[in-house]
Amino acid sequence: MDLQDQLRSLFPDHQPEKDEEVSEKKAEFWIQDEPILCKYEKRKGKPVTILEGYQGAESDFKKLTKELKVLLGVGGTYKNETIIIQGDYRDKIMEYLKENGFKTKRVGG
């Protein structure tokens, strides 16, 4: 039972206004025409997924990096216009980016 169901059971006569309804917040990113390159590397013996080619603002880099880290439950960072995610998550990242309107291109194996 989620919060909305609990509130309905406590206040059955209440009719929520349109402003009160809970809606899922979707992150908004700047979408570009060129594809984002998604590649896999090993750095110091550990696998990392690298995203290159995104040309958004720094705030967009921060939002996209955070969304990917939360989605995958792993660490990561962005440096020099590249996003680095710990682990090999190319398929999941590419699927997420396509759902959000990005074009992606897999580089390497």
C-alpha positions in Angstrom: 0.0 0.0 0.0 1.6 3.3 -1.1 1.1 6.7 0.4 -1.8 7.6 -2.0 -3.8 4.5 -1.0 -3.2 5.3 2.7 -4.5 8.9 2.2 -7.5 7.7 0.3 -8.4 5.2 3.1 -8.0 8.0 5.8 -9.9 10.7 3.8 -12.4 8.9 1.5 -14.4 12.1 0.7 -11.4 14.1 -0.4 -11.1 14.9 -4.1 -7.5 15.8 -5.0 -7.0 18.8 -7.2 -4.8 18.6 -10.3 -1.9 20.2 -8.5 -1.9 17.7 -5.7 -1.7 14.6 -7.9 1.7 13.0 -7.7 3.5 12.7 -11.0 6.8 11.1 -11.8 9.5 13.6 -12.3 11.5 12.9 -15.5 14.9 14.4 -15.9 15.2 16.7 -18.9 18.4 16.7 -20.9 19.6 18.5 -23.9 19.1 16.1 -26.9 21.6 16.3 -29.7 21.6 15.0 -33.3 25.0 13.2 -33.2 25.1 9.9 -31.4 26.8 9.4 -28.1 29.7 6.9 -28.3 29.5 4.1 -25.7 32.7 2.2 -25.3 34.3 -0.3 -22.9 37.8 -0.1 -21.5 39.8 -1.6 -18.7 41.6 0.9 -16.5 44.0 -0.4 -13.9 42.5 -3.8 -14.5 39.0 -2.8 -13.8 36.2 -2.5 -16.4 34.7 1.0 -17.1 32.1 2.2 -19.5 32.9 5.5 -21.2 30.4 7.8 -22.9 31.8 10.4 -25.3 30.4 12.8 -27.7 27.7 14.5 -25.5 27.8 18.2 -26.1 25.4 19.5 -23.5 26.1 22.0 -20.8 28.0 21.1 -17.6 24.7 21.0 -15.7 23.4 18.5 -18.2 26.5 16.4 -17.8 25.9 16.4 -14.0 22.2 15.4 -14.4 22.9 12.6 -16.9 25.8 11.2 -14.9 23.7 11.2 -11.7 20.8 9.5 -13.5 23.0 6.8 -14.9 24.7 6.2 -11.5 21.4 5.9 -9.7 19.9 3.7 -12.4 22.8 1.3 -12.3 23.7 1.6 -8.6 27.4 2.1 -9.3 30.0 4.8 -9.1 31.1 7.1 -11.8 32.2 10.6 -12.8 32.4 13.0 -15.6 35.7 14.6 -16.7 36.8 16.5 -19.9 33.4 16.0 -21.6 33.3 12.3 -21.0 31.2 10.3 -18.6 32.9 7.4 -16.9 30.8 4.6 -15.2 32.4 1.8 -13.2 31.7 -1.6 -14.7 30.6 -2.9 -18.1 27.0 -1.6 -18.5 27.0 -0.7 -22.2 23.7 -2.4 -22.9 21.8 -0.9 -20.0 23.2 2.5 -20.6 22.4 2.4 -24.3 18.8 1.3 -23.6 18.3 4.1 -21.1 19.7 6.7 -23.5 17.5 5.5 -26.3 14.4 5.7 -24.1 15.3 9.3 -23.3 15.6 10.3 -27.0 19.4 10.0 -27.5 21.1 8.3 -30.4 23.9 5.9 -29.4 26.7 4.1 -31.1 28.5 1.1 -29.6 32.3 1.3 -30.1 34.5 -1.7 -29.8 33.5 -5.3 -29.0 
